[in-house]
Amino acid sequence: MRFIDLFAGLGGFHQALERLGHECVFASELDANLAELYEKNFGIKPHGDIRLSWEQVPAHDILCAGFPCQPFSKAGDQLGFACPQWGDLFDYVIRILEAHKPRFLMIENVPNLMKHAGGETWKAVCKRLESSGYAISSNKLSPHMFGVPQSRERAIIVGDREGLSDFNWPLPTHSGDELSITDILDPSPDDARPLTANAVRYLETWQELLDNLPLSTALPSFPIWAMEFGATYPFEGQAPSTLPIEELRQYRGILGQPLSTASDTDADSMLPSYARGEDEFPDWKKAFIRSNRSFYEQNKAVIDRWLPKIESFAPSFQKLEWNWKGGPRNLWKAIIQFRASGIRAKRPNFSPSLVALTTSQVPVIPWERRYMTMRECARLQSMGDLPHLPGVHGATFKALGNAVNVEVMTAVGLALLVGTTSQPRAECSGAVGDHSKARAA
């Protein structure tokens, strides 16, 4: 069958459907560099802005679209369809569906699309697809369910103008427990970017704390915010910003720093950034602050000896998220990601989600003192064999973060277009359905 690849990016839909024997007859991609790569990889020159080229779309049987997720992503502006740059692109998907009436559709986006605007955006998407003549079904799937060592849940919609009574979502082939990030790593790659001396120092310093905590002390499930160690500023009934400076001087701020010397202008800088500018903290923030202060009091002797070593770190490196419950207390054996929210350590069975990453957020392989390479990250999107990737690190990681996972869409395409697997489907309706069965393994 003939398919079109809208908002094509690195061509995840193209690779998936080509695997299944289908032919791409049209592609669109606004980014000129990605469009050039698409032509090199697939021999098709994509059209640019779909708003200017939608009338050039030829007849086709399958519409594939991963329309830009930034308006709906938790990491984006969440303006939804009101986004002046991208918000109207779904309208052009509908125009093409109504003009050509392809039998099948496949749409992929961030899972937050289902919750955006209290679920109203999702209702609108479903209603418009159904009004265009499609029986539709939705699910949330992640590459790790299909043997790819990456946890990256995405919302997927499939549609068929002739009904979905015979359609079943693909069964997961893996639970994730049996996966290992080492499956996609190259041995000592020449193009790997080594950890900086500072990055090594951050990990060594946090490792020192883990080594000195008693084994009887469970590592917290909440993010460790070291700036709360020794802090006493109020956070329960009132926030610091509501207090006159004379009263605020009675307390301690970042890392237990006395606020007694704070001037009218520098008091804010002596408080954590998340403790500024709010009249009252949300409950989740209160819980994190409360938990961190309690953890400090329980381990004060160990922490007080260690705390001066972290004073010079930027705020994001004064936080640690330990996401390997029951694992060895060894940062050098975990998968590490340096994030604005802190240093995140995960069990090395699979990678954190590839999002539209900056180069500093690329997953770290600490036991090799390096970041993952572009080719290794491409394997996390099942694109390891793609002949050409962007030549600039930042552009590659951004493109991979926005890409459609080939293995996931191959499984979905096989189920939709051939129907060889067995699983009850979750209907796309006004509210998000329960997808627990689809996620079970």
Secondary structure as GFF3:
##gff-version 3
##sequence-region A 1 441
A	DSSP	beta_strand	2	6	.	.	.	ID=ss1
A	DSSP	alpha_helix	12	19	.	.	.	ID=ss2
A	DSSP	beta_strand	23	27	.	.	.	ID=ss3
A	DSSP	alpha_helix	32	42	.	.	.	ID=ss4
A	DSSP	alpha_helix	50	53	.	.	.	ID=ss5
A	DSSP	three_ten_helix	54	56	.	.	.	ID=ss6
A	DSSP	beta_strand	62	65	.	.	.	ID=ss7
A	DSSP	three_ten_helix	80	82	.	.	.	ID=ss8
A	DSSP	alpha_helix	89	100	.	.	.	ID=ss9
A	DSSP	beta_strand	104	109	.	.	.	ID=ss10
A	DSSP	three_ten_helix	111	114	.	.	.	ID=ss11
A	DSSP	three_ten_helix	116	119	.	.	.	ID=ss12
A	DSSP	alpha_helix	120	131	.	.	.	ID=ss13
A	DSSP	beta_strand	135	141	.	.	.	ID=ss14
A	DSSP	three_ten_helix	143	146	.	.	.	ID=ss15
A	DSSP	beta_strand	154	160	.	.	.	ID=ss16
A	DSSP	three_ten_helix	181	184	.	.	.	ID=ss17
A	DSSP	alpha_helix	197	212	.	.	.	ID=ss18
A	DSSP	beta_strand	224	225	.	.	.	ID=ss19
A	DSSP	three_ten_helix	226	228	.	.	.	ID=ss20
A	DSSP	three_ten_helix	240	242	.	.	.	ID=ss21
A	DSSP	alpha_helix	245	248	.	.	.	ID=ss22
A	DSSP	three_ten_helix	254	256	.	.	.	ID=ss23
A	DSSP	three_ten_helix	268	270	.	.	.	ID=ss24
A	DSSP	three_ten_helix	273	275	.	.	.	ID=ss25
A	DSSP	alpha_helix	283	298	.	.	.	ID=ss26
A	DSSP	alpha_helix	300	306	.	.	.	ID=ss27
A	DSSP	three_ten_helix	307	310	.	.	.	ID=ss28
A	DSSP	three_ten_helix	315	318	.	.	.	ID=ss29
A	DSSP	beta_strand	319	323	.	.	.	ID=ss30
A	DSSP	three_ten_helix	331	333	.	.	.	ID=ss31
A	DSSP	beta_strand	335	339	.	.	.	ID=ss32
A	DSSP	beta_strand	342	346	.	.	.	ID=ss33
A	DSSP	three_ten_helix	359	361	.	.	.	ID=ss34
A	DSSP	beta_strand	364	365	.	.	.	ID=ss35
A	DSSP	three_ten_helix	366	368	.	.	.	ID=ss36
A	DSSP	beta_strand	370	371	.	.	.	ID=ss37
A	DSSP	alpha_helix	374	380	.	.	.	ID=ss38
A	DSSP	alpha_helix	393	402	.	.	.	ID=ss39
A	DSSP	alpha_helix	406	417	.	.	.	ID=ss40
A	DSSP	alpha_helix	436	439	.	.	.	ID=ss41
###
